[in-house]
Amino acid sequence: MYFFYISTAPLRGIGNNSTTMSAAAADAQAAQAQVAQQQHQPSKASHDYKGFVAGVGSGIAKLTVGHPFDTVKVRLQSSDRFKGPLECVMQTIRLEGVRGLYKGATPPLVGWMFMDSVMLGSLSVYRRLMAQHVFHVDVWAPGTLLPSRASSSSSSPATRTALPSVGHGLAGILAGATVSFIAAPVEHIKARLQIQYAATKAGRLYSGPVDCLAKIYRHHGVRGVYHGLGATLLFRGFFFFWWSTYDLFSRWMRQHTTLSKPAVNFWAGGLSAQVFWLTCYPADFVKQRIMTDPLGGGLGDGQRKYRRWREAAVDVYREAGFKGYWRGFLPCFLRAFPANAMALVVFEGLMRTLP
């Protein structure tokens, strides 16, 4: 009996240990699979949240780098007093100091934070919806799988398909339309402040952005604040070219260069922004003419000239022909690369960093 006890006890132990080890291995494998799935399958809400937050950083970067260029562009678009961008810069600094180049910066500082947050956040959402419901692909942004397809057996790394460039462009159109309802009043107020040339506040119609907003609303209501909304929607429809080429440039650089991720974001962001401005600048020029046109009435800023977008476009052509639509293009084109390159470096960096 003693021998039987000695010989069978270890056998029972071995069986229990084998079962325990098998269960532990299965649990470990399940845990690893879950971790891997979480790493490659970020939640929809997480990505949507990051897009809106990262857009705030993009707006700040864009304003810091780009606003002086924007001031010169608007002044050249709305007045014939300057022969070119260099003269505009020199006169502005001589009469108003360096701060003159940042005149009207407060509305876009606040506005671009919200604008880029809404634009880039909604862009991320529209990309995902395009990938999921229109193009039926696995990847809607670099390194980001759709939750419904991340765990699919058919979505191996070798077979995964990414959202095509046209999908990014369509998402850009939708994001541009969405952000226009924030951008129109911000850009309207900014433009009116930028064309005030008096060095002292006593000689200006508006003492600041709040005063400008209050006076326009008092005499023309919400419709006056949103003056130029139609032109803004048309202008931002050209976001198709920005975001489709951003995807093309990014994809080419990832495949054919050894550039780091921030470097790819920088070059692709700057080059795609220049493509955007090459296609949309005439529409932006007409938009600025509309937004700086006197509103008239009790505001006391003069007689309104344009009632429709077409009237402003025809007037520009009547004044200077086709080349009239490109007045002020140089500072805008020079601004497009550094401002948007840095904005997208910040945006993509925050997207990779945020939890």
RODO-2510 file (C-alpha; in nm, 4 decimals, decimal comma):
residues 355
     n   res          X          Y          Z
     1     m     0,0000     0,0000     0,0000
     2     y     0,2811     0,2303     0,0830
     3     f     0,4466     0,1566    -0,2498
     4     f     0,1204     0,2280    -0,4325
     5     y     0,0851     0,5611    -0,2576
     6     i     0,4393     0,6614    -0,3438
     7     s     0,4073     0,5647    -0,7073
     8     t     0,0707     0,7225    -0,7834
     9     a     0,0959     1,0513    -0,5983
    10     p     0,3593     1,1958    -0,8331
    11     l     0,1526     1,0853    -1,1335
    12     r    -0,1440     1,2822    -1,0087
    13     g     0,0776     1,5853    -0,9544
    14     i     0,2181     1,5640    -1,3045
    15     g    -0,1313     1,5593    -1,4551
    16     n    -0,2413     1,8616    -1,2519
    17     n     0,0734     2,0555    -1,3395
    18     s     0,0273     1,9762    -1,7072
    19     t    -0,3304     2,0997    -1,7004
    20     t    -0,2294     2,4123    -1,5075
    21     m     0,0559     2,4890    -1,7467
    22     s    -0,1729     2,4385    -2,0464
    23     a    -0,4335     2,6752    -1,9021
    24     a    -0,1682     2,9318    -1,8143
    25     a    -0,0244     2,9174    -2,1652
    26     a    -0,3696     2,9651    -2,3142
    27     d    -0,4356     3,2611    -2,0868
    28     a    -0,1002     3,4133    -2,1792
    29     q    -0,1688     3,3707    -2,5490
    30     a    -0,5137     3,5245    -2,5094
    31     a    -0,3672     3,8182    -2,3180
    32     q    -0,1019     3,8739    -2,5843
    33     a    -0,3650     3,8579    -2,8577
    34     q    -0,5786     4,1101    -2,6719
    35     v    -0,2847     4,3480    -2,6263
    36     a    -0,1911     4,3142    -2,9933
    37     q    -0,5490     4,3771    -3,0968
    38     q    -0,5665     4,6872    -2,8760
    39     q    -0,2417     4,8157    -3,0244
    40     h    -0,3586     4,7689    -3,3827
    41     q    -0,7240     4,8439    -3,3232
    42     p    -0,7542     5,1834    -3,1571
    43     s    -1,1036     5,2685    -3,0569
    44     k    -1,3063     5,4941    -3,2826
    45     a    -1,3644     5,7423    -3,0016
    46     s    -0,9950     5,7590    -2,9179
    47     h    -0,8966     5,8581    -3,2702
    48     d    -1,1787     6,1081    -3,3039
    49     y    -1,0761     6,2706    -2,9772
    50     k    -0,7105     6,2930    -3,0752
    51     g    -0,7916     6,4571    -3,4069
    52     f    -0,9776     6,7445    -3,2414
    53     v    -0,7144     6,7979    -2,9708
    54     a    -0,4188     6,7796    -3,2094
    55     g    -0,5893     7,0386    -3,4300
    56     v    -0,5554     7,2993    -3,1543
    57     g    -0,1753     7,2659    -3,1638
    58     s    -0,1845     7,2893    -3,5418
    59     g    -0,3762     7,6174    -3,5276
    60     i    -0,1278     7,7771    -3,2870
    61     a     0,1688     7,6731    -3,5023
    62     k     0,0028     7,8007    -3,8188
    63     l    -0,0718     8,1438    -3,6712
    64     t     0,2778     8,1937    -3,5281
    65     v     0,4514     8,1207    -3,8562
    66     g     0,1988     8,2401    -4,1095
    67     h     0,0148     8,5516    -3,9899
    68     p     0,2684     8,8139    -4,1138
    69     f     0,2465     8,6624    -4,4619
    70     d    -0,1315     8,6677    -4,4373
    71     t    -0,1391     9,0363    -4,3430
    72     v     0,0700     9,1264    -4,6480
    73     k    -0,1514     8,9087    -4,8701
    74     v    -0,4759     9,0710    -4,7508
    75     r    -0,3374     9,4231    -4,7866
    76     l    -0,2219     9,3553    -5,1421
    77     q    -0,5589     9,2009    -5,2261
    78     s    -0,7640     9,4898    -5,0948
    79     s    -0,5591     9,7984    -5,1908
    80     d    -0,3480     9,9394    -5,4763
    81     r    -0,1282    10,1515    -5,2504
    82     f     0,1590     9,8988    -5,2582
    83     k     0,3637     9,8057    -5,5657
    84     g     0,4500     9,4640    -5,4281
    85     p     0,4905     9,2490    -5,1159
    86     l     0,8323     9,3900    -5,0197
    87     e     0,7062     9,7482    -5,0252
    88     c     0,4048     9,6418    -4,8221
    89     v     0,6276     9,4820    -4,5572
    90     m     0,8640     9,7820    -4,5404
    91     q     0,5844    10,0393    -4,5149
    92     t     0,4015     9,8366    -4,2524
    93     i     0,7116     9,8035    -4,0339
    94     r     0,8087    10,1699    -4,0830
    95     l     0,4642    10,3093    -3,9994
    96     e     0,3281    10,0499    -3,7561
    97     g     0,6272     9,8517    -3,6354
    98     v     0,6649     9,4738    -3,6422
    99     r     0,3389     9,4465    -3,4494
   100     g     0,1665     9,5778    -3,7612
   101     l     0,2408     9,2479    -3,9340
   102     y     0,0456     9,0741    -3,6573
   103     k    -0,2470     9,3148    -3,6754
   104     g    -0,5720     9,1238    -3,6527
   105     a    -0,3927     8,8228    -3,5026
   106     t    -0,6246     8,7821    -3,2035
   107     p    -0,9267     8,6489    -3,3954
   108     p    -0,7258     8,3850    -3,5845
   109     l    -0,5277     8,2920    -3,2719
   110     v    -0,8513     8,1963    -3,1029
   111     g    -1,0283     8,1143    -3,4270
   112     w    -0,7600     7,8964    -3,5840
   113     m    -0,7349     7,6912    -3,2666
   114     f    -1,1033     7,6094    -3,3043
   115     m    -1,0888     7,6045    -3,6836
   116     d    -0,8003     7,3593    -3,7057
   117     s    -0,9505     7,1551    -3,4250
   118     v    -1,2800     7,1268    -3,6121
   119     m    -1,1189     7,0922    -3,9540
   120     l    -0,8587     6,8288    -3,8650
   121     g    -1,0813     6,6529    -3,6148
   122     s    -1,3690     6,6272    -3,8623
   123     l    -1,1201     6,5304    -4,1352
   124     s    -1,0182     6,2291    -3,9261
   125     v    -1,3838     6,1343    -3,8783
   126     y    -1,4659     6,1749    -4,2483
   127     r    -1,1594     5,9709    -4,3481
   128     r    -1,2759     5,6871    -4,1259
   129     l    -1,6320     5,7068    -4,2594
   130     m    -1,5050     5,7121    -4,6188
   131     a    -1,2901     5,4063    -4,5544
   132     q    -1,5661     5,2212    -4,3743
   133     h    -1,8770     5,3024    -4,5779
   134     v    -1,7654     5,4229    -4,9222
   135     f    -1,4383     5,2544    -5,0190
   136     h    -1,4595     4,9536    -4,7807
   137     v    -1,0874     4,9446    -4,7022
   138     d    -0,8917     4,8566    -4,3891
   139     v    -0,6708     5,1621    -4,3294
   140     w    -0,8014     5,5191    -4,3104
   141     a    -0,4800     5,6842    -4,1846
   142     p    -0,1162     5,5664    -4,1661
   143     g    -0,0904     5,2874    -3,9086
   144     t    -0,4605     5,3023    -3,8211
   145     l    -0,6927     5,0089    -3,8853
   146     l    -1,0685     5,0239    -3,8864
   147     p    -1,2032     4,8510    -3,5735
   148     s    -1,4397     4,6368    -3,7794
   149     r    -1,1545     4,5036    -3,9919
   150     a    -0,8556     4,4971    -3,7579
   151     s    -0,9353     4,1469    -3,6286
   152     s    -1,0564     4,0075    -3,9626
   153     s    -0,8663     3,7061    -4,0824
   154     s    -0,8574     3,8531    -4,4325
   155     s    -0,6862     4,1728    -4,3142
   156     s    -0,3305     4,0476    -4,2872
   157     p    -0,0554     4,3094    -4,3294
   158     a     0,0041     4,1872    -4,6832
   159     t    -0,3592     4,2241    -4,7914
   160     r    -0,4641     4,5417    -4,6111
   161     t    -0,5816     4,8206    -4,8391
   162     a    -0,5581     5,1910    -4,7575
   163     l    -0,8019     5,4721    -4,8257
   164     p    -0,7175     5,6030    -5,1764
   165     s    -0,6102     5,9598    -5,2340
   166     v    -0,9485     6,0518    -5,3799
   167     g    -1,1055     5,9396    -5,0508
   168     h    -0,8775     6,1756    -4,8602
   169     g    -0,9765     6,4518    -5,1015
   170     l    -1,3489     6,3907    -5,0531
   171     a    -1,2991     6,3887    -4,6767
   172     g    -1,1191     6,7215    -4,7198
   173     i    -1,4194     6,8740    -4,8986
   174     l    -1,6515     6,7655    -4,6162
   175     a    -1,4106     6,8945    -4,3508
   176     g    -1,3795     7,2247    -4,5368
   177     a    -1,7561     7,2666    -4,5466
   178     t    -1,7831     7,1838    -4,1770
   179     v    -1,5195     7,4321    -4,0652
   180     s    -1,6520     7,7094    -4,2924
   181     f    -1,9239     7,7907    -4,0410
   182     i    -1,6511     7,8806    -3,7907
   183     a    -1,4021     8,0206    -4,0411
   184     a    -1,6354     8,2682    -4,2146
   185     p    -1,6936     8,5075    -3,9203
   186     v    -1,3338     8,4728    -3,7977
   187     e    -1,1852     8,5532    -4,1382
   188     h    -1,4416     8,8286    -4,1933
   189     i    -1,3392     9,0132    -3,8764
   190     k    -0,9692     8,9465    -3,9371
   191     a    -0,9871     9,0885    -4,2889
   192     r    -1,1590     9,4101    -4,1767
   193     l    -0,8987     9,4654    -3,9058
   194     q    -0,6109     9,3991    -4,1455
   195     i    -0,7143     9,6756    -4,3864
   196     q    -0,7148     9,9451    -4,1174
   197     y    -0,4013    10,1404    -4,2036
   198     a    -0,4115    10,4087    -3,9334
   199     a    -0,1259    10,3763    -3,6850
   200     t    -0,3412    10,5006    -3,3957
   201     k    -0,6698    10,3557    -3,2734
   202     a    -0,8337    10,6984    -3,2952
   203     g    -0,8163    10,6829    -3,6724
   204     r    -0,9678    10,3359    -3,7021
   205     l    -1,3300    10,2362    -3,7352
   206     y    -1,2743     9,9306    -3,5142
   207     s    -1,0643     9,9370    -3,1987
   208     g    -1,0269     9,5581    -3,1935
   209     p    -1,1912     9,2272    -3,2803
   210     v    -1,4600     9,2464    -3,0121
   211     d    -1,5513     9,6014    -3,1150
   212     c    -1,5608     9,4948    -3,4807
   213     l    -1,7870     9,1999    -3,4050
   214     a    -2,0173     9,4105    -3,1870
   215     k    -2,0563     9,6890    -3,4438
   216     i    -2,1243     9,4532    -3,7326
   217     y    -2,3791     9,2584    -3,5285
   218     r    -2,5471     9,5772    -3,4034
   219     h    -2,6064     9,7127    -3,7533
   220     h    -2,6337     9,3974    -3,9648
   221     g    -2,7107     9,1094    -3,7303
   222     v    -2,5952     8,7494    -3,7696
   223     r    -2,6167     8,7796    -4,1466
   224     g    -2,3614     9,0609    -4,1362
   225     v    -2,1261     8,8601    -3,9151
   226     y    -2,1482     8,5706    -4,1635
   227     h    -2,0934     8,7990    -4,4616
   228     g    -1,8935     8,5970    -4,7167
   229     l    -2,0043     8,2495    -4,6006
   230     g    -2,0888     8,1371    -4,9541
   231     a    -1,7480     8,2456    -5,0805
   232     t    -1,5865     8,0663    -4,7867
   233     l    -1,7673     7,7401    -4,8677
   234     l    -1,6562     7,7632    -5,2307
   235     f    -1,2966     7,8399    -5,1353
   236     r    -1,2744     7,5504    -4,8891
   237     g    -1,4101     7,3103    -5,1475
   238     f    -1,0551     7,3188    -5,2863
   239     f    -0,9450     7,1237    -4,9791
   240     f    -0,9869     6,8254    -5,2106
   241     f    -0,6532     6,9127    -5,3727
   242     w    -0,4802     6,9727    -5,0395
   243     w    -0,5630     6,6440    -4,8697
   244     s    -0,5487     6,4223    -5,1764
   245     t    -0,1972     6,5473    -5,2616
   246     y    -0,0935     6,5281    -4,8960
   247     d    -0,1717     6,1563    -4,9090
   248     l     0,0098     6,1176    -5,2427
   249     f     0,3235     6,2956    -5,1217
   250     s     0,3223     6,1127    -4,7874
   251     r     0,2792     5,7714    -4,9493
   252     w     0,5554     5,8344    -5,2018
   253     m     0,8002     5,9539    -4,9355
   254     r     0,7291     5,6583    -4,7063
   255     q     0,7928     5,4178    -4,9931
   256     h     1,0894     5,5800    -5,1671
   257     t     1,2809     5,7694    -4,8967
   258     t     1,4246     5,7042    -4,5529
   259     l     1,2859     6,0257    -4,4062
   260     s     1,1582     6,0166    -4,0495
   261     k     0,7859     6,0498    -3,9833
   262     p     0,8106     6,4211    -3,8804
   263     a     1,0169     6,4934    -4,1919
   264     v     0,7568     6,3249    -4,4133
   265     n     0,4830     6,5283    -4,2427
   266     f     0,6837     6,8496    -4,2927
   267     w     0,7575     6,8068    -4,6628
   268     a     0,4237     6,6536    -4,7554
   269     g     0,2384     6,9209    -4,5565
   270     g     0,4261     7,2095    -4,7150
   271     l     0,4116     7,0797    -5,0731
   272     s     0,0422     6,9855    -5,0582
   273     a    -0,0421     7,3295    -4,9159
   274     q     0,1300     7,4915    -5,2118
   275     v    -0,0709     7,2734    -5,4520
   276     f    -0,3840     7,3860    -5,2679
   277     w    -0,3037     7,7548    -5,3062
   278     l    -0,2106     7,7143    -5,6719
   279     t    -0,5602     7,5810    -5,7368
   280     c    -0,7692     7,7963    -5,5025
   281     y    -0,6057     8,1400    -5,4964
   282     p    -0,8482     8,3130    -5,7374
   283     a    -1,1409     8,1917    -5,5241
   284     d    -0,9664     8,3234    -5,2133
   285     f    -0,9014     8,6576    -5,3822
   286     v    -1,2703     8,7029    -5,4616
   287     k    -1,3596     8,5946    -5,1077
   288     q    -1,1333     8,8652    -4,9624
   289     r    -1,2885     9,1279    -5,1883
   290     i    -1,6328     9,0310    -5,0580
   291     m    -1,5233     9,0258    -4,6926
   292     t    -1,3575     9,3685    -4,7126
   293     d    -1,6423     9,5259    -4,9108
   294     p    -1,8222     9,7963    -4,7073
   295     l    -2,1393     9,6711    -4,5422
   296     g    -2,2995    10,0156    -4,5480
   297     g    -2,6036    10,1155    -4,3491
   298     g    -2,5594    10,2419    -3,9962
   299     l    -2,2087    10,1018    -3,9752
   300     g    -2,0826    10,4040    -4,1677
   301     d    -1,8011    10,2241    -4,3512
   302     g    -1,9086    10,3264    -4,7025
   303     q    -2,1378    10,2044    -4,9793
   304     r    -2,1693     9,8335    -5,0397
   305     k    -2,0388     9,7355    -5,3826
   306     y    -2,0974     9,3599    -5,4251
   307     r    -2,4262     9,1796    -5,3706
   308     r    -2,3200     8,8493    -5,5233
   309     w    -2,0010     8,6458    -5,5645
   310     r    -2,0201     8,6831    -5,9421
   311     e    -2,0210     9,0640    -5,9184
   312     a    -1,6953     9,0607    -5,7223
   313     a    -1,5346     8,8113    -5,9627
   314     v    -1,6348     9,0155    -6,2702
   315     d    -1,5136     9,3385    -6,1090
   316     v    -1,1689     9,1904    -6,0455
   317     y    -1,1439     9,0798    -6,4083
   318     r    -1,2640     9,4193    -6,5326
   319     e    -0,9925     9,5950    -6,3315
   320     a    -0,6876     9,3886    -6,4272
   321     g    -0,7873     9,0905    -6,6368
   322     f    -0,6930     8,7356    -6,5464
   323     k    -0,3755     8,8442    -6,3682
   324     g    -0,5895     9,0445    -6,1279
   325     y    -0,6960     8,7220    -5,9557
   326     w    -0,3334     8,6538    -5,8626
   327     r    -0,2504     8,9845    -5,6961
   328     g    -0,0784     8,9146    -5,3631
   329     f    -0,0101     8,5526    -5,4572
   330     l     0,3637     8,5592    -5,3772
   331     p     0,3403     8,6206    -4,9998
   332     c     0,0556     8,3689    -4,9834
   333     f     0,2587     8,1072    -5,1692
   334     l     0,5674     8,1746    -4,9573
   335     r     0,3580     8,1454    -4,6412
   336     a     0,1873     7,8225    -4,7473
   337     f     0,4904     7,5995    -4,7106
   338     p     0,6328     7,6930    -4,3681
   339     a     0,2999     7,7610    -4,1974
   340     n     0,1273     7,4421    -4,3071
   341     a     0,4389     7,2274    -4,2881
   342     m     0,4832     7,3173    -3,9215
   343     a     0,1108     7,2862    -3,8559
   344     l     0,1037     6,9298    -3,9886
   345     v     0,4228     6,8333    -3,8064
   346     v     0,2556     6,9431    -3,4828
   347     f    -0,0753     6,7770    -3,5729
   348     e     0,0698     6,4407    -3,6749
   349     g     0,3135     6,4444    -3,3828
   350     l     0,0301     6,4986    -3,1362
   351     m    -0,1745     6,2277    -3,3070
   352     r     0,1115     5,9834    -3,2487
   353     t     0,1758     6,1027    -2,8934
   354     l    -0,1681     6,1454    -2,7401
   355     p    -0,3008     5,8381    -2,5555
***
